[in-house]
């Protein structure tokens, strides 16, 4: 794939994805968006000319067109092969009697609204990549959107309750993935949801069983295998399909 854009790339999974792509020479141009640039991401960009850091607060939708223009200037006719909507937020386990409206709205804004509207803005670039690679099969060689979801967004697998802000926002993101997969199929743009596993990050916590490298390796292995029949599905990092 020539061009990849990853949101929330300054730490955790997002930074892990950037490092994986660089180390394995998996992409021509890598666009890493973040609110604040971490020292590690900055250091990587100073060594690798194909890593472009774009300042973006995903809650500021007014920035989206500018992001699209910056990507377009560099990617040209190649367009955008892979968009990973990774930026996210979570509140800790929230019981019904403790849930607050601001928690619900913040989670929904960042985890659901932002991926929908950013994808909407970047569709012309995704479409350009699909058209440029019209001789390829549907998948990452054309154009793919990955919405980073969570197993906590699975309604079928919810046997613990709680987590209202996070669960609801990720279930809504999964619904958006399904609609995107239908709406963008005619453009040959594949869309899927991905659960990264429970990963040792600031969000996942130190008790998580998976390290970032293992999760990221699985994510990109799974992305690389996606074909037309996988459009609109919900996968775990290891490629196994999850129920909605």
N, C-alpha and C positions, 0 to 999 in steps of 0.2 A: 504494500500500500504506500501511496506517495505522501498523503497528508492526513494527520490526525489532530483532533482538538480534544483536550481533556480539561474539564472544569474542576475547580478545587484541587489544583495540582501542587500546592505548596508544601503538603505534608501527607502522612498516612498513605492510603491506597493510591491517591492521585500522583503523589511524588514517586511511589513505587512503580506505577505504570510508566511514567516518564523515564525513569532509570532503566526499566526493562527494555523499552523501545530503543534507547540509546545503546545499551550494552549489547543488544542482539541485532543492531542495525536493521530494525524492522520497519522503519519509516523514513521517508525523505525529509519532510518538514513536520515538526512537532510543535503544536501551539498549546502552551500551558497557561491556563487562566487562574488567577488567584486575587484575593483582596489585598494580601500583604505577601511580598516575596520573601520566602525563607532564605537563609544564607546558603543552604545546600542547593536549592533550585537556582539561585543566582550564580553560584560557583559552576554548576553544570552548564549554564548558558554561556559562561565566559570561555568555556573549553570547546563547546559544540555549537558550531554556527547554525545548525539546522534546528536548534531549540529556540523558540520565540516565546518570551513571557509577555502575556497580555494582562493588564490590570483590569479586573472585572469583579464587581460585587453583583452576584446574580440577582439580588433583590432590586437592583437598579436597571430596570428593563430599557430605560432610555439609552443605555450604553450598547445595547445589542447590535444596532446597525453599524456602529463604529467598529465593533469587533469583527463583524462580517466583512467590512471594507478592508481592514488590516489583513485578514486571512486571504481575501481575494487578491490583494496586491502582490502577495508572496506566492500564492499557489497558482495564480494565472488560470490557464485552461485546464489544469489538473483538477481543480475544484477541491472538494473535501471528501476523502474516502471514509473516514471514521470519526463520528462524534460520540464521545463518551460523557454523558451527563452524570458526573460523579459528585459534584458539590452537594453536600447534604448536612442536615442537622438532626440531632436527636435529643429528646428530653429523657431523663431517667424513668424507670418504671413508674407509671402514673396510674393510681387507682381512681375510680370514678369520682369518689368524694373529694379528691384533691386536684383534679384536672382544672386548668385555668384557660380562659378563652385566648389569652395572648400566646400560650403554648401551642394551641391548636392552629392559630393563624400563622405563627412563625414557621412551624413545621410545614404547613400546607404551602406557604409562599415559596420557601426554599426548595422543598422536596418535590413539589408537584407543579406549581405555576411556572417556576423558572425553567425547568426542562422543556415544558410544552412551548413556551414563548421563544426560548433560545433555538429550539429545533425549527420552529416556524420561520425564524429569521434566517437560519442557515440552509433552509431547503434549496434555494437556488444554487448554492455551492455543492450540496450533495447531489443535486440533479445533474450539475455539470460533470461531476466525477463519474456518475453512472453513464452519461452520454459519451464521455471521452473513452470509456472502457466498455462500449456497447457489445464488443465481441466476447466479453468475459461472462461467466455465470454469475447469477445473483449472489452477492456476498461481499466480503471485504475488498475484493478486487474491483468492485463497483462502488457501492456506497452503503454504509451501515450506521444505524443509530443504536447505541446501547444505553438504556436507562438503568443506572445502578440502583437496584431496588433492595429488598431484604425479605428474608423468609418471614419476618414479622409482619410483612404486608400480605402474606397468604391468609385468606379467610379460612380455607379448608384446614390449615395446620395450626390455627389458633386454639390452643388448649389451655392457655394460661390467663387469658384476659389482660386487662391493663394496657399500658403503653399507648393510650388513646391518640396523642398527637402524632407519634411516629407511625403506628400501625395504619391509621386512617390516611396519612399523607402518602405512604408507600402503596397502599391498596389503590388509592386514586391514581398514582403514577402508573401502576400496572394497567389500570383501565385506559389511561392515555396511551400506553404502549400498544395495546390492542387496536385502538382507533387509528393511531399513526400507521400501524402495519397495514391496515386496510386502505387508508387514504393515500399512502405513498407507494403502494405496490405497483401501480401503473407507471410510476417513475423509476421502477427497478431499485428502490431504496428499501433495504431490509431493516426491520426494527424488532428489537427483543429486549426483555428485561433480564437483569442479571443479579443474582444474590452472590456476594463475594465470599460468603462464609463468615464465621465469627472470627474476626481478625484482630491481632494485637496492634491497635492504633489508639490515638487519643479518644476516639469515639468508641471503639470496641472494648478498651480496657486491658489491663495486664493479665487478666485471667483467661482471655480468649485462647483457644487451642491452636489457631493458625497464625503463622507469621506472614508478613506482607508479601515476601518473595514467592512463597508457595501459592498464595491466593492469586497474585498477579500472573504468574506463569500459567495457572489453570485458566484464568479469564481470557488471556490472549490465545491460548490453545483452543479454547471453546469458540471464541470469535472467529478464528481462522477456519473453523470447520462449518460455520453456519452456511446453510444453503436455503433455497426458496421455500422448502418444506418446513423450515424452522422459523419463518416469518411470523411475528406476533406471539411468540412463545416466551415462557419464563424458565430460565435456566439457573442452575447453581454453577459456581466457578469451575467445577469438575466436569461439566457437560451434562449432568443429569437434569431431567426436566422436573420442574416443581408445579404443584397444583395452584390454581388461582385462589 
